[in-house]
């Protein structure tokens, strides 16, 4: 299917002749495409008035809000590069990104229901970890700190910049220019800055919207994922590409999510993660909420869990996918009309225009169809490299231009992808290789288990054994011994967890569970023993 490749600014502005079409819904606001274009032009004038030029980097550290969306689009319109900063970061992590990204301007604002980001920025800038000589301005969109520019001062900065100047700058932006510098969540190391082009973001958003989600103009699309994350940003651009309505709850709360889905008559839902979708399904309002218009739900979970999700809403097709920041979200995704076994048991086929190969991680040789190896990809949505990390970038790509993901996968003879977990998420138990995802998939079959995460812990006899962290379903109780006994005789003995620990909350980094924290926690516990 033909896709209209454009810059982010062009993507938004080409729908200005549709005054009645709703582009963005967030708590307390509805913005049409015409208004979205006008307000992003206003923000673009202010950025230019503050000296932001083509190629400069504009940091955004705030909660999911209208200002975030306007800044991101406005920055793209003038050929500058937005740097969405993970709003879970604390001072140490934020200091690194603010320094590493060479920001020209940093926009922030207090979260009325959570973190005071301007105070965090003030703490960072006063500390000895930050080195940001290019940072000329910090804008506090809540106007709380006099040391930073207020919203009124930000607006006034654009008074002398004409609309014609913004149009001129937007017209000069190329689709292969860098639009976003997005830092990975850094679950195992310091964050890495992925350079993503306008084409990667807009073309991928439109491809997935048109060929996988089958979105059309006017449909409501619900996405609670953070705007600093590709899974929040790229689907939004996909909605804009087809004239759909992007519905973001701002904050995720299951009851409010259900109300938005019903009121906006959403047809496609994009929860993506168990930690988001399970609370929705388990909420007391779920059964009495009218979700009859929902036709498609995108989740990422084991086949067993996907089947459970589909059983709760049998009228809506569940699909899953493989994605990464380096691929500007979805490399693969299933389709609503795929057979049930494909939709629930595979990650779907690669999005058209993207190429995949599976290689032996030790030799780099291509693996036969159906055999597990390292997943590699290349194509239009592949990132351009890691910012200021030439050696890391060179090591991540091979001579054919394929990016090596560090994930295990295989491609079936029908072209659909099977995920095998992280290469580093492999346990070595007495010489046997064990994928953590295998054990997690099995544990999810127990009716008491809401979510399972498996890590390896050192063992004197076997070198390493499995430890399972479990979140239980409401109104369910089970002991460590019972869950271990559930596994015995049903999976290989070396895969049976040696230890089981129960949790109510998960250590999160963006949208991922920090497994290294779980591993450290249980290792320290065992050391104390």
RANOR-V733549 format. One record per run of one state. SS is the DSSP state (@ for helix, = for strand, . for the rest). FROM is the first residue (numbers start at 1). LEN is the number of residues. Records with the same first field share a line. If there is no record, write none. Layout:
BEGIN
SS->FROM-LEN, FROM-LEN
END
This chain:
BEGIN
.->1-7, 14-8, 27-2, 50-7, 62-4, 78-3, 85-6, 101-2, 109-8, 127-10, 141-8, 150-1, 157-6, 173-5, 184-9, 212-8, 223-7, 243-2, 248-6, 264-2, 283-13, 301-2, 313-4, 320-1, 328-1, 334-6, 346-3, 351-3, 360-6, 367-6, 380-6, 387-3, 398-5, 412-5, 430-2, 444-5, 460-3, 473-7, 489-2, 492-1, 496-3, 503-5, 510-2, 514-1, 529-1
@->8-6, 33-17, 66-12, 91-10, 117-10, 151-6, 163-10, 198-14, 230-13, 254-10, 274-9, 303-10, 325-3, 340-6, 390-7, 423-3, 436-8, 480-8, 493-3, 515-14
=->22-5, 29-4, 57-5, 81-4, 103-6, 137-4, 149-1, 178-6, 193-5, 220-3, 245-3, 266-8, 296-5, 317-3, 321-4, 329-5, 349-2, 354-6, 366-1, 373-7, 386-1, 397-1, 403-9, 417-6, 426-4, 432-4, 449-11, 463-10, 488-1, 491-1, 499-4, 508-2, 512-2
END
